[in-house]
Amino acid sequence: MNSGSYVIYVLLTQNDNLLKHFQENESYCFKIKLMETFLGPEREKKGFNKGLAAGLVAAVLFISGLIGLFALIPPVEHNSEDVLQGAYFEGSPEFDEYTKQIIITTNTDRLQQSFTGLGSITMHIGGRVYNKGDKALSALQVMVAVIDPESNVIKDKKFVLIPNSESDVLYPGTTIRVTVNIGGFSTEDDRANVRWKVTAIKFLN
């Protein structure tokens, strides 16, 4: 190459069709420089911050544990022994006659579950209690059971629904909303339905 010649850099990539042509013809006064070399090595991509990920996982588990703990705390209710003093239980004529007037249904829109920090499941069951009879109730106890497809009981628990934090009396022709929590379920439990059964009633004097 003459001293007065210019050096021209041609930027090509490994896959460029012109690269082979220039390499086979030495007569060209071009300096071939690959684009990859010109640009330099790619910057090392930043790795995922494992410390941040571990912190986020720990925070999620902590919050889930708190939610499960509060879910296991039953709603505020009166002492059942005091409330049910003078009540009628299964087997008495008054009980057998009037329990037919108490209609309890599950509100599927308010049927939820939450996981505790230990991995167990707590069910939050919403329902409606309707008194279609002609007597006011000052106390109402029910057995709430979660059953499988064959109607076998998985878990059950008794609750005093009347009185509660919203109402002390269930008057004739009125409906109240209730919520109960039952814990201790596993992911293997085939929870198909909820069953309500009145276990004690007390009329308003």
N, C-alpha and C positions, 0 to 999 in steps of 0.2 A: 504494500500500500504506500502511495506517495505521501511525503511529509505534509503536503497541503491538503490531503484528503480529509474529509470529515468522517467522523465515526457516528453512525446512526444506530441507535438502539431500537430494535424491533421487539415489542412485548408480545409474546405468544404464550399460549397455554399448552399443556401436554397433548391435548386432543386437537389442537389447531391443525387444519389441513396444510397450512403454509409452512409449518415447522419442518416437515420432511423435505419439502422442496428446497428450502434455504440450506438445509444441512447437506444436500446432495450437490449443490452448486456453490463451489468455493469462490467463484468469481464475484459474488455479491460482496460489496463493501459494507456489509451490515454486521452489527454485533447483535447476535440473537440472545436475548435474555428472557427466560421464562417468567411469565406473569407471577407464578407462585413465588419465585425467588425475589422478584422485584417488590412484591407486597410484603414479603417476610412471613415468618411463621405466624399462624393464627394465635391470637391471645388465648391463653388457657382459660377455659370456661370455669367460672366460679362453681365450686361444688355446693351441694345442698347443705345448709347449716344443720347438722345433726343435733347440735345442742338446742337450737330453736325448736326443732321438731319434737324432741323429747320433752321440752317445757310445755309445748302445746298439748301433747298427749296427757301429761300429768295434770294439767289444768282441767281438761275435759273429764278425766276420771274423778277428779276431786269434786267438780260440780255435779256429776252424775251421782256420786255418793251422797252428797248433801240432799239432792232431790229425792233419792230413795229413802233417806233417813226421815225426811219430813213427811214423805208419803206414808210411812209406817206409823206415824203418830195419829191415833184415832181422833175424830172430831170431838170437840168439847161436848160432854153429855153429863147428865145428872147421874148420881149413884143409882144403879139399877135396882138394888134392894129396897131403897127408900121409895123410888118411883113406883115400883110394882107391888108395893104393900097394898093389899086389898084387891089385887087384880084377879081376873079369871084366867085359868090356864086350861090347856087341852084336857078334855074329859068332863068338864063341867057343862051343864045345860046352857048356861049363858054364853060361854065361849063358843060351843058348837053352833049355837043359833046365830050369833052376830058375826062371826068371822066370815060368813058368806057375803056379808055386806061390805067387806073391805077388799078393794081391788088394788093389787100392786102390779105394776108393769115396769119392765126395764126400758130405759131410754137409751136406745142404741147410739144416739148422737153423743151421749155423754159416757160411753163405755170406752175406757182408755187403759193403758198399761204403762209402767215405767220400770226401768232396771235399777236395781240397787248397786252399790259399790261392790257387793259380794257376788253379783251376777244373778241373783234371784229376781223374780218379777213380782211387782205389786199391781193388782188390778184396782182401778178406780171405777166404781159402778154407780151410775146414776139411775134413779128410778122415780116413779110417781105413785103416790098413795092416794086413793080416792075412797072417801067414805060415802057410800050410796045409801046408807041406812038413815035412821031417824034419831040416833043418839050421838052425843058428842063424846069423844074419847080424850081422856087426860093422860093416858099411857098406852103405848103400843110397842110391843117387842116382836121382832121377827128373826127368823133364821135365814140367812142368805147363803146359798150354796152355789158353787161353780161346778158344773157337771160336764162329763164327756159325752160323745155321741150316743152312748148306750145308757145315758142318764145316771151313770155312776158318779158319786160325789168325789170330787178331787180335793176341794177345800170348802169348809163352811165355817160360819161364825155368827153369833147372836149379836144383834144391835137393838138398842132402844131408839126408835125413830121419833116417838112422841113421849115427852117433850124434847124439843131441840132448840138450837140457837135462834131459829126464826119463828117458831110457834110452840106454845104450850098446850094447845088444844087443837084437835082435828074435828071441826064441826061437821054436821050432816051436810052432804051435798058439796063439800069442798075437796080440793086436791092440793097436796103439797109436794114439793120436789125434795128428794133426799139423795145423799151421796154416802157411800160406804167404801172402805178400803180393806181389801183382803190381800195379804202378802204371803210369800213363801212358795210361789210357783216356779217351775223350771221351764226351760224352752221345750222340753219333751212332753209337757202336759198338754193333752188335746182338749183344750177348753172350748166347748161347743155352745154352752148356754148358761144362763143364770136362773136360779130358782129361788123364789121368795115364799116363805111360809110363816104365817102368823103363829106366835108361840104364847103370847099373853096380851090381854086387853084390859083396860080399866075405864069405866064410864065416869064422866064428869058428874059430880054430885050436884 
